Amino acid sequence: MLETEKRQSINIGGEKLEIIATEFGIQEWMLAVENSHGIRSIWFELFPSPHDALRAGLEAIESEGIKAFASNEGFEYLSEG
């Protein structure tokens, strides 16, 4: 199966997030939000379309706030050089 991906970038207050919808199966799309540290928040729920997945990502950012996704808390070791 050829994997299809749809992306939407969002930049709020200098914090950049990438909302990613990846085709998982027929009418099944996975959702992830990736921050500038490369850390992804991944949903277990599947969505019927990329539009639905991207919209759910935007709604989550709006309801939880961008800091919930932009932080690297707990993943500081990824930044160590």
C-alpha positions, 0 to 999 in steps of 0.5 A: 500500500502506498502511504499518503500523507497530508500536512498542515503547519501552524505557527503561534507565538513563535512555536511551530507545529506540524499536523500530520494525517497519514493514510492507514487504510481505506477511509482510515487516517492516523493523526499526529502533531509534531513539534519543532523538537521532532516529538510527536503526539499520536492519536489512537483514534482513526479518522475517516478522512484527512480533513477530519484528522487535520481538523481534530488536530487543530481543535486539540491545539485550540483546546489544550493550548500550543504549549501542551504540544510544543514542550519537550518536557520528558524528552530533554535527552533528545536535545543533549549534544 
